[in-house]
């Protein structure tokens, strides 16, 4: 049975291990140098004063994580989903959709008006989010400057 909960600091190491498992394979193939480096990356989200995170577990083992933060805007607060990942071995079983539904219900109670995220084009994550009613913004673009 799946259990959905708000994130607690004590989950950090287990979430880091899952993060490394998920993102070290296709389609991402991330090359994290160490557990500590990945842990520090996740800790940066958690240390945000407006952090809000969630986990999903099965048989007391964390199988999914969502880390994000709230942002205030003139039209109301939004939730910026920085990281969302489900154990590779359990993807495609509807767990991610149930997890998103749980998160949405929690955000509604908090008065959050919407969710914002960035993902790569053409990978399974894009289709997952579209299936869960996320849309590509027609009014915003994502820009990067690599000339520093």
N, C-alpha and C positions, 0 to 999 in steps of 0.2 A: 504494500500500500504506500502511496506517495504522501509525503508530509511537506507542506509548504510553510516556511517561517521567515520572519525578518532576520536579516544578517546580524550576527554577533561577532565581536572581535575574536572569540575563541575559535571561530571557523576558518580563520585566515590561512593557516598552514594547509589544511585539507583542501581549501579552495585553490590555493596555489598549485598543489599537486595536480588537481583536476585541470586547471588552466594549462599547465605545461603538457599534459596528456592530450588535450583537445587541439591545441594550437601548434603542436610540433609535427603534425601530419597533414596530409592533403585536406583541403585545398590551400591551407595557410603556409605550412612548412616554416614556421617561425624558428629562429635559431637563438633562443635564450641562452646566455652564457652560463647561468647558474640558477639554482632554486632561489637564492637570495635576491638576484636581480629581478626575477619575476615577482617575488614577494614584495619587493620595494615598489614595483610598478603598481600592483594591486593596492598596496598600502597608501599610495598617493591619492587614490580615489576615496579610500576609507577615512583618511585624515581631513577630507574636505568638510568644513563645518555644516554644509547642507547635504551631506552624504545620506543616501538611502539605499539599502541593499536587501536582497532576498536570496534564499536558498531553497532548493527542493531536495529532499532526501528519500531514499528507499532503503528499508532495513537498516536504518541509522547511519547510512553512508550518503554523503553529499554527492548528488548526481547532476546538479544544475546550479548555476550561480548567475545573479544579476547584480551588477554594481552600477550605481548612478548617483545623480544629484539633482536637486531642485534648483530652478532658476526663476526668478521673478521677472515679469515683463508687464507692460501696460495692460495687456489683455488677460493677465492672470499667470499663475505659475505653471511651468512645464517641467517634466521629468526628462533629464538627459541621460539616456541609457549608455553608459560608457563601455560596459562589457556584459555580454549575455552568452552563456555557453552551457551546453548539455553534454554529458559523457558521450564520446564517440560511439560506444557500443550500444547506446540506447536511443540514438537519434532516429527519427522517422517513425517513432511509436506514439506520437501525440503528446509526449511529456512536455515538450517546449510550448505547445499551444495551451496546455493546462496551466503551465507556469505563467505564461503571458496573461492569461485570464485572471489568475490570482493577483498578479502585480497590478493589473488595471483596476480591479476591485479595491485594492488597498489605496491606490492613487486617487480614485474617485472620492473615497472617504476623507482624504486629506485635502480635497478641493483642487487637485491638480487637473488642468484642462487638456493636457496632451502629452505625448511621448515623442522625443526627438532622438534619432540615432544615426550613425554613419556605419555603412557596411560596404563591402566590395561588390562591384558589379559582376554578374555572371557566375556567382558561386551559389551553392544551395541556400546559404543564409538569405540571399536576396529573395528567393522564391518563398522561403519560410515567412519572412516578414510581410510580404505581399499577401500571402494566404491569411495572415492574421490582421488584415485591414490596414497595414501601413501603406502609404503612398509615396511615390517619388515627388518631392517638392518641385513645383514649377517656378517658384519664386526665389529659390535659394540655390547657390552653387557652393561647392566645396573647393577651396583653393589652397595651394601649397606653394611655398617659396623655398627652393633648395639652393639659392644663391646667397649664402651668408658669408 
